Amino acid sequence: MKHKLWINGAWVDSRDGGTMAIENPATGETIAEVVNASAADVDAAVNAAHTAFYDGRWSRLTPSERSLALWRLADLLQARAEDFARAESENTGKPYQFVSLGADMPFAIDNVRFFASAARDTHGYSAGEYAKGFTSMYRREPVGVVGQITPWNYPLMMAIWKIGPALAAGCTVVLKPAPGTPLTTLMLAELCAEAGIPAGVLNIVTGGNETGQALVEHPFVRMVSLTGSTGTGKKIMRTASESLKRVHLELGGKAPFIVFDDVDVENVAAVATLTSTFNTGQDCTAATRVYVEKSQYSNVLEAIVEGMRGVKVGRQFDDGVQMGPLISNTQRERVQGFVERARAAGAQVVTGGGVPADLDSGYFYAPTVITDADQKSEVIQSEIFGPVLTISTFDGESEAIQYGNDVLYGLAASVWTKDIGRAMRIARELEFGTVWINDHIPLTSETPHGGFKQSGFGKDLSAEAVNDYRITKHVMVKNG
Ligand code: NAD
């Protein structure tokens, strides 16, 4: 199927852009064709969003009116959940059982419902007399036209995490999905129109990095929100600095998974296996660095290796599949490069480390466990974005904290211990936006998700995300 661009509430042809083929990564087959939007297309989309913002068709609605449209969107998404799940699964290779109504979709729908409610939250800002003879008011106004750029790992969810808070705040949006995974974002645009979100409020331009660059450069865009790699975040921040745009960056991660000796080894291994292979490890919060207190090392290693060997890898619609392919051949070569360099540097690849024998088409990679890697080595320091786990030892609390913090990233971490005092001490010391104790990966709509250090700044999810799309104005009235 050939898709167009969604601009000003209609499907439109590109002015002068080319096209891009969209693949099913489990087979390598082309499943659709989309526009590779040019700078002229981006300009048309931003102009539509600019007009829609300044004529107030969305920004001047009451919060309850905006909220109602978002509630309708959630209901429509619920009604079409199966279609969205099938399309997402086909475009990303994710096992259908993890995207369907039993998994991702209810969370995505709940995210929209949360932002529908958050649209009406006044955050306690109020008027008052702070100088004699004057009344001051805080106005929380929408920032304006927002350029939003998403990655390929959770295309629909990332689109919702971007447009939900921006629309709740009253902004208008031009969103560019990742080049390979735009299909559910395009479906979402049409659903927004059906929900009564006016034309021009949400615009979708498909395309690659240059399309994104044109969006970041556009003078009418007041804020850019990216979920993507740290390298892209740095580039966008540099470009945005030219016109001093506000930036909101959800970037890479390299989550530590810190295991003390007082744990239930089977449970720890099951969660480490699940959270390092979920979405084929293409998750910014995936468990990637397991650190085990020395006395439990061999038990935890053995249980995790057994767990990783038991993961059922396969095509998205096959029965019981737990892990699909990587998103592309480029990504598979990248993952393989990390594993080969680790091996060459003296680390042991205990299981995995290649393509599963029975899956010769598509971009599959076996769940992989690496031991004996140096803390300073690339495989421990860099985000791999594949089903690759390193397992190392530590000796005592302070070494656990030191190793946990010793990367450039700071998105998410977990600590495993029955000693609640120790868990709380470590949670305070870890420099990560989320710290889980005795679990790894769960998120809720109410709780903020975002990084420290080179994992970026700004929050997705939670009321904080909505506030990130607002700007405070002080109005002072002489009353005497
Ligand atoms: P990427 O950085 O390659 O691309 C992300 C998006 O940015 C794509 O849409 C891409 O076209 C666009 N882009 C690239 N260069 C650009 C430029 N110069 N100007 C404007 N846009 C540009 O990331 P990816 O490979 O698609 O996704 C994986 C990355 O996303 C990982 O690093 C992962 O950790 C991160 N991620 C972070 C979170 C989080 O919440 N922190 C969530 C999911 C993914």
Residues whose N, C-alpha, C, O or C-beta is under 5 A from the ligand:
A	BS01	NAD	I149 T150 P151 W152 K176 P177 A178 P179 G207 G208 N209 G212 Q213 T227 G228 S229 T230 T232 K235 E250 L251 G252 G253 C284 S455
